[in-house]
Amino acid sequence: MERLRAKVVDSGFNHEWFDVPLAVLHPSKTLPPKVKESAKYVQIRSSVNVVGLVEPVIVVPHSSIPGHFSILDGHLRVEALMELGRGHARCLIAKDDEGLTYNKRISRVTAIQEHNMILKVYESGVPIERLAAALGLTAATIRARFRMLDGICDEAIKLLADKRVPCRVFPILRQMKPFRQIDVALAMNNLDNYSGKFVLAMLETTPDDQLVDGPRDHATKPGTFEAVRRLERELAVLQADTKVIEENYGPDSLKLVVIKTYITSLLDNARVVRWLAQFRPDYLKQLQAIGEVKALTPANAEGKAA
């Protein structure tokens, strides 16, 4: 036990920054032809131009060219630096050729986190115009971000703080009273659905006494309210069924691994296979099918239950 406690998990990258010349950085994937026209690229280029490189580029030593590096994460940042005429990029050098655990997966800022960051930077004395230039947004958009969470209760904000919620969701939530906001936020998390269309559907099913502006006229869309209500009930049932599957999936997968390993060892014995082929060919067919299973699926589960 003491040996297990003392074991240290190795870091996947070096802890020091390196300024690497852009000329020795090689892309590991081909970017879309019109990527420079995208809003994401424009925002990255504006940020790099005003405040410099915020997120480091993740690289790994090139497999065939000594002294050169392949980009694991940060292709758009490198493109922006090249377009702006910069000569170097701040990089983290990875120890393995994989880009799963870096900025691409864990460091993306959500709308609520961005709102809090913008407020803190503005309160520290940075002008709105400089903020807008750094983020590639207009001053009017920055001012709108200041007001993004107005009318949203603290509990709903906490539920959605680390979720990728589009900015247009919050004006819809603002039309609901706090208890309904919390209910909708919980539904979004449970169903992993943060789209504006889903929140609009939840707004349609909101009772009039849970709306900030009071009753609305539902006569313009006959049947819509009842249909969405029914959909909400069906989603609740689906959520409960999914929860049961999630709870059983781990133990069932472990059983499958143990059973498959044992059956594979049996089928490696030629005498056993000959006996089954002669006296129990139906058993042999089923055992071979189990031995070829790669993962637990509904079809596998039904077969196992049978």
N, C-alpha and C positions, 0 to 999 in steps of 0.2 A: 504493500500500500504506500509506504514512504517513497519507494522508487517511482510509483505512478505520480505522486504529488510533485516530486522534484523534476519530472520531465517537462521540458520547455518546448512549446510549439514553435517551430522554425518560422521565421518571417519569410514571406514570398518575394521580398524585394530588399534592396539595400536601403539603409536609413538616411543616406546622404544624397543631396541634390547634385546634379551634374549639368553644367551648361554644355549642351552638345550641338555642334554645328549642324545646320539644317541639311547641308550637303551629304552628310553620312547617314541620314534617316531615310529608311525605305518603307513604303506603305505595305501592309500585309493584306490589304484588300483594295478593290477598285471602287472608287467613289462614284455615285450616280453622275451623269453628265451635267445635270442642272442643279447640283448641290449648292453652288454658290448663289443661286437665286432663292434658296430657302430662307425662311425667317430665322431658323436656328443658326445658320451660318452667318447671316447678317448680324445677329446679336453677338455671336462669339467674336466676330471681327471687330465690332464696335467696342466690346469690352477689352479686347487685347490692345486696341489702339489707344484707349484712354487710360486704363489702369495696369496694362501688362498682362502676362499670363498668370491666371489665378490657380487653375488646376494643372499639375504637372503632366507631362506626356509620359506614358508608360512604355518603355522600350525593353527589348531583349537583344543580346548580341546576335548579329547576323550569322546565319548558319554557314555561309560560304565566303563572306568577305570580311577579313580581319579588320577590326577598328570601326566597323559599320554596325548599324542597329536596325532592327525591324520594329515598327510601331505596333504595339498591342492595343493601346487606347489613346485617342487624341488626334486622329487623322484630320478633323476639321480645324483643330487648334494649329496644327502644323501648316495647313493650307492658308489659314489666316495670317500666320507669321510670314510665310513666303510672299503673300500678296502685299503685305505691308513693308516688305523689304528688310525684315529683321534677319540677322545672321545666325542666331542661336536659339535654342529652346531649352527651358528647364525640364529636366527629365529625371524620372526614377527608373533605375535599372532593375528589371525583374530577374529572378533566379530561374523561373520556368517559363516555357513558351505557352502561356495561357493568359487570357484577359478577363477571366470571370470575376475576380475578387477586387478589382480596382475601381476607379472612379465611375466606370460605366455602370456598375451595379449598386454601389453603396453611397455615392456622393451627390446624386441629383437632388437639387433643391425643389421642394414642393411649393405650391402657391402660397400657403400660409407661412412657411419658413421664409420665402422671398419677401412677403409682406413685412414680417418682423425685422428682417435684415434691412430693408429699405427704410423703415421707420428709424431704426437705430443709427444708420448712416446719416440720415437727414437730421436727426436730433444732435449728431456730433458736429454739425455745421457745414456739411457738404451741400452745395446749392442743388436745387431740383434739376437745373439745366445740365450740370455735370453728371448727375445720376442718370438722366435720360440718355446722354451721350454714351455712357459706359454700358448701359443695358440695351442700347439700340432701340429705345422707345421714345415716344414724344413726351413732352412735359405734361400734357393733359392726361396721358396714360399713367404716368407716375402719380399724379394727384388722385386719379381714380383708384390706384392701388392703395393709397393711404386710407381710403374709405371702404376698402373691400370687405372688411369684417364688421362694419357698422351694422348693428341690428342682429348679429349672430351671437347666440349665447355661448358662454365660456365652455360649457360641457360639450357642445357640438364642435367647437373649435379644437378642443383636446382630442376628440374622437377622429378628426380629420387632419390633424396637424402634420402627420408624416405620410399622408396619402396623396397620390397624384390626382388631385381634384382640379378640374378646369376652372378658371376664374369666373366663367359665366354661370357656374352653379350657385355662387353665393347670392346674387340678386334674387334667384328663385327661392332659396332658403329664407331669405329676408322677409318673404311674404307670409311666412308661417310663424306661429308663436313658439316660444322656447321648447315646450314639451314635444311639439311636433318636429321641430328641428332635430332634437335628440333622437327621436324615433326614426327619422329619415336617415340620419347619419349612421345609426346602428344598422339599418337595412343596407345601406351602401357598403359598409364594411363586411357584413355577413355574406352578401352576394358578390363582393369584389367588383361592383359596378359603380363607377363614378361619373358616368356620362350625363350630360345635360338633359338628354331625352328621358333617362330614367328618373331624374329628379323632377322633371315636368310631369311625368306620369304620377309620381308620388304627390305632387301638388294637386293634381286633378282628384285624387282620392282623399284629400284632406277634408275633414268635416269643417263646415262653415265656422263653427265656434273656435276652431284652431287657426283661423286665418287672421292676420293682422288687420286687414281692411274689411273684415266682416263677410257676410254672405255674397256669393257671386251667382251670376245667371248661368246655369248649366243647360238651359234650353237650346242653346245654339248647336250643341252636339248631342243629340238624343242617343242614349245608350252608352255613351263614352264612360260616364262615371261608374255605371254598374259593371261594365266590361273591365275597367282597370281595377275596381274593387275585387272582382273575381280573380284577376291576374295576381293581385297582391296576396290573396289567400293561397293560390296555387304555389306561388313562390315561397310562402312560409312552409308549406308542406314539403316542397322540394329541398328547402334548407334543412329541415329536420331529417329527411332521408339522407342527405349528403353528410350530415354530422354523424349518423350511424355508420355510414360507409367509412368515413375517416377514422373512426374509433376502431373499426375491425380490420382495416387494411394492414396495419403494422403486424399484429399477431398472425393474420392469415398469410402474409408474405413470408414471415419467419417459418411457419409450418411448411409452406411450399418449398422453401430452400432445403429444409431438413429432409422432407419426403423425396424431393427430386434427387438429392445427393445419394440417398439410400437406393432408390430405384436405378439410378445410373450405375451404381456399383454392382447391382444384380445383373443388369443387362451387359456388363462387361465380362460376365462369366459365360463362356460358350456353352457349358453343360446346362446351365439354367435356361438359356435361350432355346437350346434344342428341345429340352423337356417341354417348355411352354409352347413352342411351335407344334409339337406333336400332340400334346394332350389339352392345352388351353390356349389355342390361337387367339381367341377373343381377348383373354387377359393380356397376352403379349402385345396386341395392338394398342390397348389402352395404356399399358405401361410405357410403351414407346412414345405415345402422344404426350404423357406426363413428362417424360424425360426431355422432350423438345420444347417444353414451355419456357419462355424467356422472362415473362412477367405475369403478374396476377391481373386478369381482366374479368369483366362480368361473365364472359363465356366460360372461363376457367373455373370461376366460383360456382357456376351452375353445375358444371361437370363434376366438381369435387363434391358438391352437395348430393348429386345423384349417386 
